[in-house]
Structures are given as structure tokens and as C-alpha cells.
Amino acid sequence: MNTSINVCPKQAICNLFNDRITTFKSKMSLEIYKKLYCNAKDEYWKECKRLTIINKTGKCADFVMPNSSLTIEQILDKMKEQGTI
């Protein structure tokens, strides 16, 4: 029996999913992120750096993409520098 979840549990509060990140040059690139992470099965969105940060802090800065090359610690440090957390 497959028990994987098909959508990210944090979609309701994620700025990326809710089209609130204005840095995307095209709607298509945003939709690709959503397809690959937000609306994928849990084996994909559980790797999302945005989800990890939201789970740790309750929010995520808009500079963080699901596949960010920054480590979680680097993201948290940058968010602290920006006063986001």
C-alpha cells in the first residue's frame, strides 16, 4: 500500500506555491518548481529546502528556492542577517 502524500503540507503558507515571490522571470519557471516539489509525492517535497526552513522557523525567506545550493545553516544565518527570523 502506497502511503506517500501527493502535496506538500505547507502549501498554504509557502510564498513560492502561492505566487508571492516576485523574483521569477517567468511564470513557467515557477510552475516547474511547483510541479517538481510542491505537487510531487513526498519523496520529492521532503527534499525541499523551503519546507525544511518552514518546519524549523514557521516561515521561509523568499530568496530560498526548493533546491537551493545553500545549506540549511547558511540559509538560517542569512535569514538572521536579514532580520527575517
Residue, then its C-alpha position, 0 to 999 in steps of 0.5 A: m500500500n502506497t502511503s506517500i502524500n501527493v502535496c506538500p503540507k505547507q502549501a498554504i503558507c509557502n510564498l513560492f506555491n502561492d505566487r508571492i515571490t516576485t523574483f521569477k522571470s517567468k511564470m513557467s519557471l515557477e510552475i516547474y518548481k511547483k510541479l517538481y516539489c510542491n505537487a510531487k509525492d513526498e519523496y520529492w517535497k521532503e527534499c525541499k529546502r523551503l519546507t525544511i526552513i518552514n518546519k524549523t522557523g514557521k516561515c521561509a525567506d523568499f530568496v530560498m528556492p526548493n533546491s537551493s545550493l545553500t545549506i540549511e545553516q547558511i540559509l538560517d544565518k542569512m535569514k538572521e542577517q536579514g532580520t527575517i527570523 
